[in-house]
Structure formats: structure tokens, C-alpha cells
């Protein structure tokens, strides 16, 4: 029987519009028959993790307190957080580690001593109990630290191409395309022979993706952005876009460019625009401002949110398992991740570190290693 104390990071939103971050000790429980105990080696900081960690508070408001950090929420933000007010929440969506204890079931025992990855929440912790069925068993020789990002980015990227196929599109558009996720999507599309239009905001990101084999990279900061985008859409026929930005007028730009490309194929004029359906999915919020839609793209279009758990539920457990197995098999190639910083649990509560990892910059992803002192 494994008996020990562990540490985990906790985020608490208070009714006074504050966010308290602290590290608490807990007694590591004994696994039930269908459970395993994982010694967590690593867990990434993704934008979705920041949503739970900071609750929408700005890192610039952080101050040190006796037990950790205190941040202030913007006016009105508490209204959207009522479900978690005064409830301490563990942080960290996904991670990897070694199974150090297992329950009595055959499935659980088979994982003892193995490197696994999980999407279970509460992964910014030294230990985590999970169901054995929720573990992704990694191939022999895989280092736990290299398997930290097996789920959120890889499955999101795969989910984009899967959604494209399911909805009858043949090529796609992706914004913030130089991100870790964007680079994975580019590799997937090259391997699967899918035409992809990458949208970035800097010249160096254009060169980065082109050096990785991207055929179409468009700079939204360029004065020729609209022309370049329309040209890429005419060549690829992309009619579905996945947008990590969210706010501002980019959604309108994408839909309008798709409409121009679709209308350029000729056909009888219609005041309602082309009959080609254009779909925009917003899956991120790098710009938290309003999404501005100026309707200049006909009547055959849709705008919706896209969320990984909802997608996995839609395709079902069998297909989800197939996608996860592809991630495990291509972890060191297609789905390899890179990180700019390695943090201990205590380092997450360092104000200067928080200013860095909360920026969500293209090459600035941080990795949390809970066993570090």
C-alpha cells in the first residue's frame, strides 16, 4: 500500500472578485481496484489551463500573500464564474508520469511501472489517482516528460481535420498558425495530404512554417493580407476555418475571403451570395474582445464554438481511441512539443514567471514538473 503526502496547486475564486492561488498538501489515497496512482512528471500550461488557474484575472494584478498569490478579477467577471465561487479547484488539464501503484484489477495491474498520459484535471500535482481506462499507455522507451502534451493540442489538431472531413470540406484555414498546436496541424496536413491555409501575424512566423513545409502561409499584418488570403483560398478551396483569436474583425475577414473565392468560380449572380457553405469555428480567445461580424459574405455561412471534449463525445469512444493511439505512435514526430521554461509548482506562484507564462506567446509554452523542488 502506497502511503505518502503530495502537493497540488489550487485556484479559488472568491465572492469578493479575488482569485487565490496556493499549494496545498494532501494525503495520497490508495487506488481502488480500477484505479492507478501516477507520480506526475510533467504537465503543460495551455490557454485552457490559464482559464482555470487565473479565472480571467490579469497577471499584472498579482500580489503575494501568506499562502500564495492573490489576483483581482475585472469588473463583472464574477458573473460568469458563479459555479466555482469559493470552491478550491485543482489545476492542470493533462499530463504524464509513471504508474507507481495500481488497484487490484487486471487492467490496472498491467499499467504498474508504465509511462502513461492522462487528461484528467488536477495535474499540477505530485500525485494523481485516475481510472485505469483513462490512461494512454505510451510506447516502450518513451520518457514521461516527453508525453506531457498528448491530449489537448494533438487531439485538437486531429479534431480539426476530422471535423473538416465529417462536414464535407476538403481544405481548411487555421489562425495563430505558428503556435505549438499550429505546427502540429501543419505536420498532420502534410502527412495526410490536406491543403491548409496558415494565418500568422509576423514575418518570422511565415518563415518558420515555410521551413516546416507549409505551402500556404498568410501574414495578417501585411497590407496585402486580403489579396494573399483570397489567392490561397482560390488555390485550396478551403471553406472551413478554425480561429484561435476570437475577438475583432478577423472572423469577418475569413468569411468574406471564403465568399470571394467561392464566387470567383463563376455561375449565375445571386444577391444572396454563393451557395457554398462557409464554416468558421472559434476555439480560442487570444483576443477577449467582441467578435465583430460584418455581413458581407452571402447567406451560406455559420459561426460556432469548437471544444475538444464536445468533439470527442460526438465522434464516440472508438474513434477517440483511434486518434489517441495515433498520438502515442507519432509522439516524437508529428506530435512533438517544445517548451521555453520548466517550472516547479512553487515557480507557478512566482509573479515574474506568471507574467511570462500567461502571455501565451507562440514560442513561450511552459512545462510544469511537480517533482521539482
C-alpha positions in Angstrom: 0.0 0.0 0.0 1.4 3.4 -1.0 1.2 5.9 1.9 2.5 9.4 1.3 1.7 13.1 1.2 1.5 15.0 -2.0 1.3 18.6 -3.1 -1.0 20.2 -5.6 -1.8 23.7 -6.9 -5.3 25.1 -6.0 -7.1 28.1 -7.5 -10.1 29.6 -5.7 -12.4 32.4 -7.0 -14.0 34.3 -4.1 -17.3 36.1 -3.9 -15.2 39.3 -3.4 -13.9 39.0 -7.0 -10.5 37.7 -6.0 -8.5 34.7 -7.1 -6.4 32.9 -4.5 -3.6 30.6 -5.7 -1.9 28.3 -3.3 -0.1 25.0 -2.9 -1.7 22.5 -0.5 -0.6 19.3 0.9 -2.8 16.2 0.7 -2.7 12.6 1.7 -2.2 10.4 -1.3 -5.1 8.0 -1.4 -4.9 4.2 -2.1 -6.1 3.3 -5.6 -9.5 1.5 -5.9 -9.4 -1.8 -7.9 -10.0 0.0 -11.3 -7.6 2.9 -10.5 -3.9 3.7 -10.7 -1.7 6.2 -8.9 0.5 8.3 -11.1 3.7 10.1 -10.0 3.2 13.2 -12.2 6.3 14.0 -14.2 5.1 16.9 -16.3 2.1 18.9 -17.3 1.9 21.8 -19.9 0.4 25.2 -19.3 -2.1 25.6 -22.1 -4.6 28.5 -22.6 -7.3 26.3 -21.2 -5.3 25.8 -18.0 -4.8 29.6 -17.6 -8.6 29.9 -17.7 -8.9 27.7 -14.6 -5.7 29.0 -12.9 -6.4 32.7 -13.3 -10.1 32.7 -13.7 -9.9 35.6 -16.1 -7.8 37.8 -13.8 -4.8 39.7 -15.3 -1.4 38.6 -14.1 -0.4 42.2 -13.6 -2.8 42.3 -10.6 -1.0 39.5 -8.7 0.3 40.2 -5.2 2.0 37.9 -2.7 0.1 36.8 0.3 0.8 34.5 3.3 -0.4 31.4 1.5 0.4 32.2 -2.2 -0.9 34.8 -4.6 -3.9 37.0 -4.8 -5.3 38.4 -8.1 -8.2 40.7 -8.8 -10.9 39.9 -11.3 -12.1 42.6 -13.8 -15.5 44.2 -13.1 -18.3 41.9 -14.0 -16.1 38.8 -14.5 -17.5 37.1 -11.3 -20.9 36.8 -13.0 -19.6 34.1 -15.4 -17.8 32.2 -12.6 -20.7 31.6 -10.1 -20.3 27.9 -10.4 -16.9 27.9 -8.9 -17.1 30.7 -6.3 -15.4 29.7 -3.0 -14.7 26.2 -4.3 -10.9 25.4 -4.3 -10.2 23.9 -7.8 -7.1 21.8 -8.7 -5.4 23.0 -11.9 -3.8 21.3 -14.9 -5.8 19.5 -17.6 -3.3 17.0 -18.9 0.0 15.4 -18.0 2.2 12.4 -17.9 4.0 10.3 -15.4 4.8 6.8 -14.2 2.2 4.5 -12.5 3.6 3.9 -9.1 0.7 1.9 -7.6 -2.2 0.1 -9.1 -5.5 -1.3 -8.0 -6.3 -5.0 -8.0 -8.0 -5.3 -11.4 -6.1 -6.9 -14.2 -6.3 -3.7 -16.3 -4.9 -1.6 -13.5 -2.1 -4.0 -12.7 -1.0 -4.1 -16.3 -0.1 -0.4 -16.0 2.1 -0.6 -13.0 5.6 0.9 -13.7 4.4 2.1 -17.1 4.7 5.6 -18.6 1.2 6.9 -19.2 -0.5 10.2 -20.2 -3.9 11.3 -18.9 -6.5 14.1 -19.5 -8.0 14.2 -16.0 -7.6 17.6 -14.5 -5.7 18.4 -11.3 -2.4 17.5 -13.0 -0.4 20.3 -11.4 0.3 17.9 -8.5 2.9 15.4 -7.4 0.4 12.6 -7.5 -2.9 11.8 -9.2 -5.4 9.0 -8.9 -7.2 8.2 -12.2 -9.2 5.3 -13.7 -7.0 2.9 -15.5 -9.2 3.1 -18.6 -8.4 6.8 -18.8 -4.7 6.2 -19.2 -2.9 6.4 -22.6 -0.2 3.8 -22.4 2.9 5.1 -24.2 5.3 3.1 -26.3 8.3 1.5 -24.5 11.2 3.9 -24.3 9.0 7.0 -24.1 10.2 9.4 -21.5 7.4 10.7 -19.2 8.5 14.3 -19.7 8.1 13.9 -23.5 4.5 12.7 -23.1 3.2 15.7 -21.2 1.2 17.2 -24.1 -0.6 14.1 -25.5 -4.1 15.3 -25.5 -5.1 19.0 -25.7 -3.0 20.1 -28.7 -2.7 16.8 -30.6 -6.3 15.9 -30.3 -7.5 19.4 -31.1 -5.4 19.4 -34.2 -6.6 16.0 -35.2 -10.2 17.1 -34.3 -9.9 19.9 -36.8 -9.1 17.6 -39.8 -11.7 15.1 -38.6 -14.4 17.8 -38.4 -13.4 19.0 -41.8 -14.0 15.6 -43.3 -17.2 14.9 -41.3 -18.7 18.2 -42.6 -17.8 17.6 -46.2 -15.0 20.2 -46.6 -11.7 19.4 -48.4 -9.3 22.0 -47.1 -9.0 24.2 -44.0 -7.8 27.5 -42.6 -6.1 28.0 -39.2 -5.2 31.2 -37.4 -2.4 31.7 -34.9 -0.8 29.0 -37.0 2.8 29.3 -35.7 1.7 28.0 -32.3 2.7 24.6 -30.9 -0.7 23.4 -32.0 -0.5 25.1 -35.4 2.8 23.4 -36.1 1.3 20.0 -35.3 -1.7 20.7 -37.6 0.7 21.6 -40.4 2.6 18.3 -40.0 -0.7 16.4 -39.9 -1.9 18.1 -43.1 1.3 17.4 -44.8 1.2 13.7 -43.8 -2.5 13.3 -44.7 -2.3 15.4 -47.9 -4.7 18.0 -46.7 -4.3 21.6 -48.0 -4.0 24.1 -45.2 -4.0 27.8 -45.2 -2.0 29.1 -42.2 -2.6 32.6 -40.9 0.1 34.2 -38.7 0.9 37.8 -37.6 4.7 38.1 -38.1 7.2 37.6 -40.9 9.3 35.3 -38.8 6.3 33.0 -38.3 5.8 32.9 -42.0 9.4 31.7 -42.4 9.0 29.3 -39.5 6.1 27.5 -41.1 7.5 27.6 -44.6 10.7 26.0 -43.3 8.5 23.2 -42.0 6.9 22.5 -45.4 3.8 24.7 -45.2 2.6 25.6 -48.7 0.3 28.5 -47.8 1.2 31.0 -45.1 -0.5 34.4 -45.0 0.5 37.3 -42.7 -2.5 39.1 -41.3 -0.3 42.1 -40.6 0.6 42.6 -44.2 -1.0 45.3 -46.3 -1.7 42.6 -48.9 -3.4 40.3 -46.4 -6.9 40.1 -48.0 -5.5 39.6 -51.5 -3.0 36.9 -50.3 -5.7 35.2 -48.4 -8.2 35.1 -51.3 -5.4 33.8 -53.6 -4.7 31.0 -51.1 -8.4 30.1 -50.8 -8.8 30.0 -54.6 -6.0 27.5 -54.9 -7.0 25.3 -52.0 -10.8 25.6 -51.9 -10.8 25.9 -48.1 -14.2 26.5 -46.8 -13.8 25.8 -43.1 -11.7 27.8 -40.6 -10.6 27.3 -37.0 -9.9 30.5 -35.2 -7.8 30.8 -32.1 -8.1 34.6 -31.9 -11.9 35.0 -31.3 -12.2 38.8 -31.0 -12.0 41.6 -33.5 -12.8 41.5 -37.2 -10.7 38.5 -38.3 -13.8 36.3 -38.4 -15.4 38.7 -40.9 -12.2 38.7 -43.0 -12.1 35.0 -43.1 -15.7 34.5 -44.1 -15.5 37.4 -46.7 -12.4 35.9 -48.3 -14.0 32.5 -48.5 -17.1 34.1 -50.2 -14.9 35.9 -52.7 -13.0 32.7 -53.5 -16.3 30.7 -53.9 -17.9 33.4 -56.1 -14.9 33.5 -58.4 -15.7 30.1 -59.9 -18.5 31.8 -62.0 -22.1 30.8 -62.1 -25.3 32.9 -62.1 -25.3 36.0 -59.9 -27.4 35.9 -56.7 -28.0 38.7 -54.3 -27.7 36.1 -51.6 -24.2 35.2 -52.5 -22.7 31.9 -53.4 -24.3 28.6 -52.4 -21.0 27.3 -51.0 -21.3 26.9 -47.2 -18.6 28.6 -45.3 -18.0 27.5 -41.7 -16.0 29.3 -39.0 -15.2 27.7 -35.7 -13.8 29.8 -32.8 -11.8 27.5 -30.5 -9.6 30.0 -28.6 -9.7 33.5 -27.1 -6.3 35.2 -27.7 -8.4 38.4 -28.2 -11.0 38.6 -25.5 -12.9 41.5 -27.2 -16.2 41.1 -29.1 -16.3 39.0 -32.2 -17.3 41.5 -34.9 -19.3 40.1 -37.8 -19.9 42.5 -40.8 -22.2 40.5 -43.1 -20.5 40.7 -46.4 -20.3 37.0 -47.2 -23.7 36.0 -48.5 -26.1 33.8 -46.6 -24.4 30.3 -46.7 -22.3 30.5 -43.6 -22.0 29.5 -40.0 -20.1 30.7 -36.9 -19.9 28.5 -33.8 -17.6 27.5 -31.0 -15.5 24.3 -31.1 -14.4 22.5 -28.0 -12.3 19.3 -27.8 -14.5 17.4 -25.2 -17.6 18.1 -27.2 -15.9 16.9 -30.4 -14.7 13.6 -28.7 -18.2 13.0 -27.4 -19.5 13.5 -30.9 -17.2 11.0 -32.6 -17.5 8.4 -29.9 -15.2 6.3 -27.8 -14.0 4.0 -30.6 -12.9 6.9 -32.9 -11.5 8.8 -29.9 -9.3 5.8 -29.0 -8.0 5.6 -32.6 -7.0 9.2 -32.5 -5.2 8.8 -29.2 -3.3 5.8 -30.5 -2.1 7.8 -33.4 -0.8 10.4 -31.0 1.0 7.7 -29.0 2.6 6.2 -32.2 3.7 9.6 -33.5 4.6 11.3 -30.2 8.3 12.0 -31.2 7.4 13.2 -34.7 4.1 14.7 -35.7 3.0 15.5 -32.1 6.4 16.5 -30.6 6.1 19.6 -28.3 8.7 22.1 -27.3 8.8 24.4 -24.2 10.5 27.6 -23.3 10.5 27.1 -19.5 10.4 24.3 -16.9 8.6 25.2 -13.7 8.2 23.7 -10.3 4.8 24.0 -8.5 6.3 26.9 -6.5 7.5 28.6 -9.6 3.9 28.9 -10.9 3.3 31.3 -8.0 6.3 33.4 -8.8 4.9 36.7 -10.1 7.7 37.3 -12.7 7.2 33.7 -14.0 3.4 34.3 -14.2 3.9 37.4 -16.4 5.8 35.2 -18.8 3.7 32.1 -19.0 0.4 34.0 -19.1 1.3 35.8 -22.3 0.5 32.7 -24.4 3.2 33.7 -26.9 3.9 31.4 -29.9 7.2 30.0 -28.7 6.6 30.6 -25.0 4.8 27.5 -23.6 5.8 26.4 -20.1 6.0 22.9 -18.7 5.2 22.2 -15.1 7.3 19.5 -13.4 5.7 18.9 -10.0 8.5 16.8 -8.7 11.0 19.7 -9.0 11.9 21.4 -5.7 
